[in-house]
């Protein structure tokens, strides 16, 4: 199950409501003793949950950037090794490589398949033409040993990137994050001293938690919210422009 970052904004009214519920419960049980140990444990667990989910999202975000750099290097390596093929086979393959690099652009703009139909078609065509050219007598003896593994790496990295985009924590982790957000709001409202309500503190707490959860989900699902990683396309654009 995927969570849209905008679902975090449901926490804002929910937490304000639960703060008020907790405050009213406290008014009804004014004589009850508040356990600071239990309160501290709940808020401590909530803080750890926020920290670990944020850290995991950042790690996976960095992995996306590293995989794009690796893919760019794999394409560049395979392109350079086209020199091992017969001269007459190189121009067409170089154009296919330029088209293939173009097909790998804008993968972060919107939710969709990591391997587009155009990418899959070009992969098949590049592999078929390369294996045929490497088997010709005028090709370098090292063509099959050096070029074909490089093209294989270039193709394999697309599946690796696709798997990376589908790797997220179990849904229960995010459900627990929402539950703990509401529970922390209820506990904070219950620990308030009886008296006039202060909306500033209530809204500030709800807004801070909401924005934190939104950021976690936005980083975790970089094609669903504000984060798109569009700037990373520059690496592939520079590579395509260098293919002469």
C-alpha positions as CSV (number, residue, x, y, z in Angstrom):
1,X,0.0,0.0,0.0
2,X,1.3,3.4,-1.0
3,X,0.6,6.5,1.0
4,X,0.2,9.9,-0.7
5,X,2.1,12.7,1.1
6,X,-1.1,14.8,1.2
7,X,-2.7,12.2,3.5
8,X,-0.5,13.7,6.3
9,X,-2.7,16.8,6.3
10,X,-5.5,14.7,7.7
11,X,-3.5,14.8,10.9
12,X,-3.9,18.5,11.4
13,X,-7.6,18.6,12.2
14,X,-7.5,15.1,13.8
15,X,-4.8,16.2,16.2
16,X,-6.5,19.5,17.1
17,X,-9.7,17.5,17.8
18,X,-7.9,15.0,19.9
19,X,-6.1,17.7,21.9
20,X,-9.4,19.2,22.7
21,X,-10.8,15.7,23.6
22,X,-7.9,15.1,25.9
23,X,-8.3,18.5,27.5
24,X,-12.0,17.9,28.3
25,X,-11.2,14.5,29.7
26,X,-8.7,16.1,32.0
27,X,-11.4,18.6,33.1
28,X,-13.7,15.7,34.0
29,X,-10.9,14.0,36.0
30,X,-9.2,17.0,37.5
31,X,-8.2,15.0,40.6
32,X,-6.5,12.3,38.6
33,X,-2.7,12.1,38.9
34,X,-0.8,12.4,35.6
35,X,1.9,9.8,35.3
36,X,5.0,11.6,33.9
37,X,6.7,8.3,33.3
38,X,4.0,6.9,31.0
39,X,3.7,10.2,29.3
40,X,7.4,10.4,28.7
41,X,7.5,6.8,27.4
42,X,4.7,7.5,24.9
43,X,6.3,10.7,23.6
44,X,9.7,9.0,23.6
45,X,8.4,6.2,21.4
46,X,6.7,8.6,19.1
47,X,10.0,10.6,18.7
48,X,11.9,7.4,17.9
49,X,9.3,6.4,15.4
50,X,9.5,9.7,13.7
51,X,13.3,9.6,13.7
52,X,13.6,6.1,12.3
53,X,11.0,6.6,9.5
54,X,12.6,9.9,8.5
55,X,16.1,8.4,8.5
56,X,14.9,5.4,6.4
57,X,13.2,7.6,3.9
58,X,16.3,9.8,3.5
59,X,18.4,6.6,3.0
60,X,16.2,5.4,0.2
61,X,16.1,8.8,-1.3
62,X,19.9,8.9,-1.5
63,X,19.8,5.4,-3.0
64,X,17.7,6.7,-5.9
65,X,20.3,9.3,-6.6
66,X,23.1,6.8,-6.4
67,X,21.4,4.4,-8.8
68,X,20.8,7.2,-11.3
69,X,24.5,8.0,-11.2
70,X,25.3,4.3,-11.6
71,X,23.0,4.0,-14.6
72,X,24.6,7.0,-16.2
73,X,28.0,5.4,-15.7
74,X,26.8,2.1,-17.1
75,X,25.4,3.7,-20.3
76,X,28.5,5.8,-20.7
77,X,30.8,2.7,-20.4
78,X,28.8,0.7,-22.9
79,X,28.7,3.6,-25.3
80,X,32.5,3.9,-25.2
81,X,33.0,0.2,-25.9
82,X,31.0,0.5,-29.1
83,X,34.5,1.3,-30.6
84,X,35.1,-2.5,-30.5
85,X,32.5,-3.1,-33.1
86,X,33.0,-2.9,-36.9
87,X,32.9,0.8,-38.1
88,X,29.9,0.2,-40.3
89,X,27.8,-1.0,-37.4
90,X,28.7,1.9,-35.0
91,X,26.6,4.9,-36.4
92,X,23.3,3.1,-36.0
93,X,24.1,1.8,-32.6
94,X,25.3,5.2,-31.4
95,X,22.0,6.7,-32.4
96,X,20.1,3.9,-30.6
97,X,22.1,4.8,-27.5
98,X,21.2,8.5,-27.8
99,X,17.5,7.5,-28.1
100,X,17.9,5.1,-25.2
101,X,19.4,7.8,-22.9
102,X,16.5,10.1,-23.9
103,X,14.0,7.4,-22.9
104,X,15.5,7.3,-19.4
105,X,14.8,11.0,-18.8
106,X,11.8,12.3,-16.8
107,X,11.4,9.1,-14.8
108,X,10.8,11.1,-11.7
109,X,8.2,13.5,-13.0
110,X,5.1,11.4,-12.2
111,X,4.0,8.0,-10.9
112,X,4.4,5.4,-13.6
113,X,6.5,2.4,-14.8
114,X,10.2,2.8,-14.2
115,X,10.8,0.9,-17.4
116,X,8.8,2.5,-20.2
117,X,7.7,0.6,-23.3
118,X,10.1,2.7,-25.3
119,X,13.0,1.8,-23.0
120,X,12.2,-1.9,-23.2
121,X,12.0,-1.8,-27.0
122,X,15.3,0.0,-27.3
123,X,16.9,-2.5,-24.9
124,X,15.9,-5.4,-27.1
125,X,17.0,-3.7,-30.2
126,X,20.4,-2.6,-28.8
127,X,21.1,-6.1,-27.5
128,X,20.1,-7.8,-30.8
129,X,22.2,-5.5,-33.0
130,X,25.2,-5.5,-30.6
131,X,25.3,-9.3,-30.4
132,X,25.1,-9.6,-34.1
133,X,27.9,-7.0,-34.7
134,X,30.1,-8.5,-32.0
135,X,29.9,-11.9,-33.7
136,X,31.1,-10.5,-37.0
137,X,34.7,-11.2,-38.2
138,X,35.6,-7.5,-38.4
139,X,34.7,-6.9,-34.8
140,X,37.5,-6.7,-32.1
141,X,38.2,-10.1,-30.4
142,X,37.4,-8.4,-27.1
143,X,34.0,-7.1,-28.2
144,X,32.0,-10.0,-26.8
145,X,34.0,-10.0,-23.6
146,X,33.8,-6.3,-22.9
147,X,30.9,-4.8,-24.7
148,X,28.1,-7.4,-24.0
149,X,28.7,-7.4,-20.2
150,X,28.6,-3.6,-20.2
151,X,25.3,-3.6,-22.1
152,X,23.9,-6.2,-19.7
153,X,24.8,-4.0,-16.8
154,X,23.1,-1.1,-18.5
155,X,19.9,-3.1,-18.9
156,X,20.0,-4.7,-15.4
157,X,20.3,-1.3,-13.6
158,X,16.8,-0.4,-14.9
159,X,15.3,-3.3,-13.0
160,X,17.3,-2.3,-9.9
161,X,15.9,1.2,-10.0
162,X,12.4,-0.2,-10.5
163,X,12.8,-2.4,-7.4
164,X,14.2,0.5,-5.4
165,X,11.1,2.6,-6.1
166,X,8.9,-0.3,-4.9
167,X,10.8,-0.9,-1.7
168,X,9.1,0.8,1.2
169,X,8.5,0.0,4.9
170,X,5.5,-2.2,5.6
171,X,2.2,-0.2,5.7
172,X,1.9,-0.9,9.4
173,X,4.8,1.4,10.1
174,X,3.0,4.4,8.6
175,X,-0.3,3.4,10.2
176,X,1.5,3.3,13.5
177,X,2.9,6.7,12.8
178,X,-0.6,8.1,12.3
179,X,-1.9,6.3,15.4
180,X,1.0,7.6,17.5
181,X,0.4,11.1,16.2
182,X,-3.2,11.0,17.4
183,X,-2.2,9.3,20.7
184,X,0.4,11.9,21.4
185,X,-2.1,14.7,20.8
186,X,-4.6,13.0,23.1
187,X,-2.0,12.6,25.8
188,X,-0.8,16.2,25.4
189,X,-4.4,17.5,25.7
190,X,-4.9,15.4,28.8
191,X,-1.7,16.7,30.5
192,X,-2.9,20.3,30.0
193,X,-3.8,22.2,33.2
194,X,-7.5,23.1,33.6
195,X,-8.2,26.6,32.5
196,X,-8.7,28.7,29.3
197,X,-7.5,26.9,26.2
198,X,-4.5,28.2,24.3
199,X,-5.1,27.5,20.6
200,X,-1.6,28.7,19.7
201,X,0.1,25.7,21.4
202,X,-2.5,23.2,20.1
203,X,-2.2,24.4,16.5
204,X,1.6,24.6,16.8
205,X,1.9,21.0,18.0
206,X,-0.5,19.7,15.3
207,X,1.1,21.6,12.6
208,X,4.7,20.6,13.5
209,X,3.7,16.9,13.6
210,X,1.7,17.2,10.3
211,X,4.6,18.9,8.4
212,X,7.1,16.3,9.8
213,X,4.9,13.4,8.7
214,X,4.3,15.1,5.3
215,X,8.0,15.4,4.8
216,X,8.6,11.8,5.6
217,X,6.0,10.6,3.1
218,X,7.2,13.1,0.5
219,X,10.8,11.8,0.7
220,X,9.6,8.2,0.8
221,X,7.4,8.6,-2.3
222,X,9.4,11.2,-4.4
223,X,7.1,11.1,-7.4
224,X,3.8,11.7,-5.5
225,X,4.4,15.0,-3.6
226,X,6.5,18.1,-4.1
227,X,9.8,16.1,-4.5
228,X,10.4,14.9,-8.1
229,X,14.2,14.6,-8.3
230,X,14.0,16.4,-11.7
231,X,17.4,17.9,-11.2
232,X,19.0,14.5,-11.4
233,X,18.1,14.3,-15.1
234,X,21.0,16.7,-15.8
235,X,23.4,13.8,-15.4
236,X,21.7,11.9,-18.3
237,X,21.3,15.1,-20.3
238,X,25.1,15.7,-20.1
239,X,25.8,12.1,-21.0
240,X,23.5,12.3,-24.1
241,X,25.1,15.6,-25.2
242,X,28.5,14.0,-25.0
243,X,27.5,11.2,-27.4
244,X,28.8,12.3,-30.7
